[in-house]
Amino acid sequence: MFSSKFSEDNGQPQNQVITMKDEAGRSLDCFVEQELDIDGVDYVLLLPVDHPIEIFAWEEDGEFSDAVFLEEEEIDVIFLDAQAVLAEQNLVLKRTAFTLSVAGELPPVDEETLLTIEVEDDEINLEPEEYQPLATFYHEEEEYGIYTPRDPLLLFARRNAQGMLELVPPEEVQTLQPFLEDMLFPDD
């Protein structure tokens, strides 16, 4: 599902904003970065208006600590604590569709504190991701970290038969990747 509106600055239209919704009814406002036609199907490349975030727990494994992505149920338990610690930095944590997000001005990036995570997936070749730390907090004696990805979170959607936008599954994005690269990064 989506709705469309334009941002205005001094009466001049700016980027188109589309509101995506998930199955739970949560919404996420996104800028339309690019509209593409691939083999007669309309696709849209979207960038969230607010900053996406991840909350990690730290799992001790001998001498190393591993960052663990949290499940929905775990986020439910610690959400209010995360919201409070981000509010101290004038950031507003939102329970948005497809990702958690924060509104507000992020602190400057300190390259020395970046967290690099390598995600292994047998079906999709994934590059390591860098995350900027925003805050840490404890809940019931367990440490959590709140991070925002350094690379923008781009969502790829297509129009269905009813004209509504729906997210394209990651495996389908992989098959469309050569078309996307050709269209978005043409040879000069």
N, C-alpha and C positions, 0 to 999 in steps of 0.2 A: 504494500500500500504506500502511496505517497501523496503529498500535496505540494504545490509549487507556489513560490513567492519570489519576489525580487528584493534584494537589499537596495536601499537607496542612500546616496550620499549627495547632499545638495541638490536633490531632485533628479539626479542622474542614475539610471539603472546600473547596478553593479552585477556581481555574480548571482546567477540563479541559485536559489536554495530549495532543496527538495527534502521533505521529511519522510524518512523510511520508518516502517514499523515492523516489529518482530511478532512472533506468535503469541507472546505474552502481553502484547499491547503497548510495549515501551517504544518510544520514538527516538530518532537520531536525525538531527538536522545536518544536511550535507550540502556543500557547494558542488555544482555540476562543473567538473573540470573538462570533460570532453564527451561529445556524443559521437558514436560510431555506428556505421552500418556494415555488418559483416555477413555476407551471403544473404542479404535481405532481412536480417534480424537487427532490430535497433538495440544497441547497447549504450550504457551510460557509465562513465568513470566518475566516481564520487569521492569527495574528500570531506570528512567530518568537520563541522564548524568548530567544535570544541576539541580539546586535546584528548586523544585516547590514552588510557592508562591500564596498567596491569598491577595486580597486587600479588606478590609472591610470599610464600612461607619459606623458611630456611630449614632444610633437612640435613642434619649432621651425619656424615658418613666417615667415621674415623677422623682423619686430619683435614678433610675437605667439607665445605658446605655447598649444597646444591640448591638452586632456586627451583621451587615447585609451583607450577601454575595452580590456582585455586579453582575448585568447582563452584557452581552456583550456590549450593547449600552452604559451603564454607564462607562465601562472600556475604551471604545473608547474616551470618553470625557476627562478623567483624565489621560490617558496613558502617555502623554508627561511629565506631572508634576511628576508622579511616576518614570518615567525613569530618570528625572533630579535629584530627591532626592536620588535615589539609586546610581547614578553616583558619587555623593559626597562621597560614601563609597567604591568606586572602584568596584561596582557591575553593571553588564549589564543586564537590564530588556529586556526579549524577549517575543514576542507574539507568543508562540509556540502552537502546537496542543494539545488539551485536557486540558492544564493548562498553566498559565503564568509561566515563569521560570526566574531565574537569574543565570548568570555565574559569578564566582569570589569566593573569600574566605569569608565565612560568619563570623560575629563577634562571639566571645565566647558566650556560652549560660549562661544567668543569670536566674537561677531557679525562682527567686522572681518576674521576669517580664513576665513569661509565661502566655499566655491567654488560658483558657480552654473553649471549646465550646461544648455544648451538642446539637446535631442535632436530632430532633424527626422525625421519619419516621414510619408510621403504618405498612409498609410491611417488612422493614428490621430492625433488631436489631443492632443499632449502638452504639459503645463505645464513650465516650467523647474524643475529640481530643485536644492535646496541640499544641500551636503555639508559635514560637519564634518571638518577634517583631524585625523588621529590620529598620523601619522608620515610621514617621507620617508626614503628610503634609496637607495643606488646598487647596481647590479649590472652588472658589466662596463661601467662608465663611463656607464650610462644611469640617469637619475633616475626614481624611482617614488614615487607618493604613495598613502597608505592613508587612505581616507575612509569615513565612515558617513553615510548619508542622514539629513537632519533629519526628514523625514516618515517615519512608520512604514511598513515593508514589509508590506502586506497581501496575502495569497495567497487566491485564490478557488478552492475545490475543490467537486466534486460527487460524490455517491455513484454508482458504476456499478452494473450489473445484479447483480454479486456482493457489493454492499454496501461495496466498497472505495472510498476517496477517491482522486480523481485531479484534478490541476490543470486548471482551465478555461483553454483557449487565450485569449490577449489579445483576439483578434478577437471571440470569443464574449462575453467580459466587456463589450466595447463595446456589443454588442447588448442586454445585460442591464442596462446602466448605469441607464436610467430606472427600472426596477423596484427596483434596489438603492438608489437615492437616495430613492425613495418609502418604502421599508421602513426604511432606516437613519436618514433625516432627515425624519420626518413633520412636516407643517405643524402648528404649535402653535395 
